Amino acid sequence: MPTTRSALATLAASLFLASSAAAQTPLKQKLPLPTDAMTGSILFATLVGPNDGYAIRMNLHAEFVPGGTFTPDDLQIVLSAPTAPNFDHWVVQGGADLGWGLGTGLQVGDASTLLLNGEIQGSPLNVSIWNLTIEPVLGSGQNGVTGAFTSNAYFEIEYLPLGEGPAVGYCFGSGCPCGNDDPAAGCANSSGAGALLSATGLASAALDDLELQLTGVPAGNVGLCFLGQAQTSLPFGDGLRCVAPGPLGLIRLPAGVADASGTIPTASVISTAALAPGDTWNVQGWYRDPVGPCGTGFSVSNGLSFVVIP
């Protein structure tokens, strides 16, 4: 649909956010929506993002007072990036998607989406312009849009680093079964230190690049990671069990053997374990240690907790 707009109803804000692959941090841009009276389809935000290494989450809070005879199903909001990387339009319209109110008065709604197409990594975004418009739904019988946003309406973009582990560590080696504490990892094993479980990637079902790495396992021993939706803290082998079953039980990832450096890598966690967006999971590493300090023959790492996003 062609986009038209009045000069008074246009807000164009170009924000340049510097970033480097070596030091990624979450970034955020937030713009209030213009409260001018509007006629036609209106371009109200133009944003220029960071260079690379980010996934992008859009958040929209729209409070719109339409003029004329508009109903919730007559209005739609369209977000597009016309330059590289070239995402498809993100369209939100009346009904549950945007949560527009019912009737012809104030329409209030919230929407969010996570764009991962092309992973953003290595594709500079400093020339990408995000265009956000409010338009009549095709076939609604409306010709253009009349109305105004309230002062509480805003559009927000969050830039999420792809290269940083999203999981939060917990249950480190304190209060271990036989005094074998290691507060920087799991309880100490036969090597004198504990095994550390870490993560890289983003816990996104669409991106599927969340990977675990279990280090500090005595070389040549078998280990694996297991997931559950509940947390606990109980003696378990030479360590502390941090993960307990939840509504979906326990999930065990494929086993591996620690190499000479004591590392057991894992495959992409989201698809391997078939995890669904919205669920919170805790994960811990288990491994054999026949000559460990407490004599049980096995031990565990610290725990990690993460929420799966779309």
Buried (B, 14 or more C-beta within 10 A) or exposed (E): EEEBBEEEBBBEEEBEBEBEEEEBEEBEBEBBBBBBEBBBBBBBBBBBBBBBBBBBBBBBBBBBBBEEEBBBEBBBBBBBBEEEBEBEEBBBBBEEEBBBBEEBEEBBBEBEBBBBBEBBBEBEBEEBBBBBBBBBBEEBEBEBBBBBBBEEBBBBBBBBBBBBBBBEBBBBBEEBBBEBBBEEBBBBBBBEBBBBBBBBBBBBBBBBBBBBBBBBBBEEBBBBBBBBBEBBBEBBBBBBBBBBBBEBEEBEBEBBEBEEEBBBEBBBBBEBBEBEBEBEBBBBBBBBBEEBBBEBEBBBBBBBBBEBBB
